[in-house]
Amino acid sequence: MNLSQPTRRTIRTVVQTVLALAAGLPLIIDAVGIPQTAARVGLALVAFAVAGLALTLWQLANP
C-alpha cells in the first residue's frame, strides 16, 4: 500500500488530533459535569459510528 504524501499528512494530522482530544477528554467531561457513565456510553457510540464510517469509506474506495 503506497500512500501519497498528502494522504500521509492528512492521516497523521487526524491521528494527532484524536490523540490530543483523547488526552484532554477527562478534563472536559469533569468541567462540563457529565456523569462518567453517560460519557462512556456516548464515547462508545461515537467510536462505533466512526468505525462504521471508516469501513464504509474504505469499501467505497476499494471496490
C-alpha positions in Angstrom: 0.0 0.0 0.0 1.7 3.1 -1.3 0.2 6.3 0.0 0.8 9.7 -1.5 2.4 12.4 0.6 -0.7 14.5 1.1 -2.6 11.4 2.2 0.1 10.6 4.8 0.0 14.1 6.1 -3.8 14.0 6.4 -3.7 10.7 8.3 -1.0 12.0 10.6 -3.0 15.1 11.4 -6.2 13.2 12.1 -4.3 10.8 14.4 -2.6 13.6 16.3 -5.9 15.4 16.7 -7.7 12.3 18.0 -4.9 11.7 20.5 -4.9 15.3 21.7 -8.7 15.2 22.3 -8.4 11.8 24.0 -5.8 13.2 26.4 -7.9 16.1 27.3 -11.3 14.4 27.4 -11.4 13.5 31.1 -10.8 17.2 32.0 -13.5 18.3 29.5 -16.0 15.8 30.9 -15.3 16.9 34.5 -15.6 20.6 33.6 -18.9 20.2 31.9 -20.3 18.0 34.7 -21.4 15.0 32.6 -21.7 11.8 34.7 -19.0 9.3 33.9 -21.4 6.5 32.8 -23.1 8.8 30.3 -19.8 9.9 29.0 -18.6 6.3 28.5 -21.8 5.4 26.7 -21.5 8.5 24.5 -17.9 7.7 23.7 -18.7 4.1 22.8 -21.4 5.3 20.4 -19.1 7.8 18.8 -16.4 5.1 18.4 -18.9 2.7 16.7 -20.1 5.5 14.4 -16.5 6.4 13.4 -15.6 2.7 12.8 -18.7 2.2 10.7 -18.0 5.3 8.6 -14.3 4.3 8.2 -15.3 0.9 7.0 -17.9 2.3 4.6 -15.4 4.8 3.1 -12.8 2.1 2.8 -15.2 -0.1 1.0 -16.2 2.7 -1.4 -12.6 3.5 -2.1 -11.7 -0.2 -2.8 -14.5 -1.8 -4.8 
